[in-house]
Amino acid sequence: MLRLPFWIVFGLVLLLSIVGCEEATPIASSLGGVSQETAAARAIESVSSSTPVSILAIQRSTLRDEVGTSQVTPPDTPVWAVTLSGTFEAGSCGPAGATDCPPPYSTARVLIDAMSGEFVLGSYPAPSPPEPTT
């Protein structure tokens, strides 16, 4: 039977435990700010849907990459871009008494500040993903 010195075994155990911890660390911890899970929860809290809301996609990005420039928020602000599925009613149908309301939207896109976890922007419907280039 092969017997390894204690310091080699200890070093291997330490190395494997560090690698294992890195795998389980939430995405945002290495980048700073709020985790993907927190951003998803904040995005869901920020919308109103008549059916259960589910997450279609979530990615870390910048405000510039998602919407271009902004008069209020710096364009290099890191954001979580969260695409949601649900039944989202239009905010307004026009003047009081209007009966020609648009149908509800089935998707929403919510941007959450990746550092603070604050709501930045929401839009209905969510933009379509870009077509793959060939």
Buried (B, 14 or more C-beta within 10 A) or exposed (E): EEEEEEEEEEEEEEEEEEEEEEEEEEBBEEEEBBBBEBBBBBBBEBBEBEEEBEBBEBEBBBBBEBBEEBEEBEEEBBBBBBBBBBBBBEEEEEEEEEEEEEEBBBBBBBBBBBBEBEBBBBBBEBEEEEEEEE
